Amino acid sequence: MSEKIAVVPGSFDPITNGHLDIIKRAADVFDIVYVAVLNNSSKSPLFTLEERMALIEEVTNTMPNVRIDSSSGLLIDYARSKNAKAIVRGLRAVSDFEYEMQITSMNRFLDESIETFFIMTKNQYSFLSSSIVKEVARYGGNVEGLVPPHVEVALKGKFNT
């Protein structure tokens, strides 16, 4: 029997507890989970690709079936290269669904053998995004409980707060 391989993609700038929840839950379902840190050309990240990968490595180091990687091309090509049969996406609200439906439809057009699975975020993370976390941290606000502790430290370092 072949391994069930999934990809959890995102920019993770930075990884939040909401992201971590989705990764953990995917790791409970799939044999191998690749967390693919994507280089989104339309975004100017706060953390470098290497920094984002290191932050994710640190927070997932107790999950033996999770692998951290990066990609700058099409997600579907990356998933194929890892022999993944699934892409896992987190959903917070109805607005996420509309966007994700477009992406999923395009991915199915490109390769219908790769399924997309949506995991609803826990209620306590339904408002949480990396953008909101960065905005709060930029002005010295408390992000404890929204991101892993080492990410909180890294944010304070970036903003000198």
N, C-alpha and C positions, 0 to 999 in steps of 0.2 A: 504494500500500500504506500502510495506516495505521500510526502509531507504536505500538510496544508500551509501554504505560504501566503502571507498578506503584507501589504504595504500601507503604512500610515503616513501620508504625505503632509507637509506643511512648511511654512517658513520658520515657525517656532522662534520668533524674535521678540521676547524670549519664550521659552517653554513655560506654560502656566500649569496650575493644578488641574485645570480642565483638560488640557492636552494629556497630562499624565494619567488622568482617570481613563480617557479613551484608550491610551496605549496599554494600560494594565488590563483593561477589559478585553481588548483584542488579543493580548498575550494569553489570556485564559481560554480563548476559543481556538486560536491558530497555533500550529507547531512552531513556526518561525514568523516573527514580525520584524519587517524592516521599517525603521523610522527614517523616512527619506526627507532630509532637510533640503528644501527646494530653494534655488536661487531665483527669486521672482524679479525680473528685470523692471517691473513697474513700481517696485518698492525700494526705498533706501533704508536698509537695515541698520539698527542701532549696534547690533553685535555682528562681528564677522562670521562667515560660514564656520570657520574653525572654532570660534568661541561658542556658537550655538551648538555645534556638535559636542564639544566638551561638556557643556552644561547638561545636555541630554544624557550623555554617557554617565555622568556622575549620578543622575537621578534614576537611571534605569539599571545600574550595575548589579542589582539584586535580582534582575529578571533574566535568567539564562537564555531564554529563547528570543530576546530582543537584540537586534543588530542596528547600529547607527550608521547611516550612509548619507550621501548627498547626490543630488542630480540637478542638472540645469536644462535638460531636454524635456521632451514630452513625458508626462507621467506614465502613459500607457507603454511607451518604449522601455522605461525603467522597470515597470512591473514585469514585462516580458523577459527582460534580461535577468531577473531574479527568479524566473519560473513561478511567479505569483499568480494565483487564480482569483485573488481578491484585493480590492482597495477598500480600506476602512476610513470612513469620514465621520467626524463628530457633528452633530446638529444641536444648535442652541435654541433656535426659534424658527418660525415660519419663514422669515426672511432668508435664513440660511438655506432652507429647503429649495427655494426658487433658484438660487445661484447654483447649489449643488446638483439640482436636476439638469441644468444646462451642461455642466461639466460631465456628469454621468452619461448623458445622452451622447455627447461627443465621444467620450471614451468607448461607449458601446458601438458607435459607428466605426471607430478605428480598430476595435478588437472585441467582438461580442463574447469571446471565451473568458474574459476577465470580468467578474461581477463586482459591483460596488455594494458594500454593506454600510448602512448608517447606524450609528450608535447615538442614542439621545444622551446628551450630557445630564449629569445629576443636577437637580434644581439649584443647588447652591452655586453652580458654575454657569448658569444660564445667561448671565449678564457679562461674563468674563471674556475678555479678549486681550491679546498681547498689546494692542494699541491702547486700550484703557489702562492696562498695567503700566505701560511706559509713560503715559500722561500723568498718572498719579505719582509715579516715582520721580519724574522730572521736577515736580514741584514739592518734593520732600514728603509726600503723603505716605501713609502706612500701607504696604502691600503684603504684610504678613498674612499668611493663610491663603493668599491668591497665587503665590508661586512657591516652589521649594525654597528652603532657607538659603542655600548657596546661590540661587538665582537672585534672591533679595539682596544679598551682599554684592553680587556682580552689578546689579542695577544701581545701587548706591555708589559703587565705584565709577560707573559711567557718568553719573550726574553729580558726583562729589557732594552727596548729601549725607 
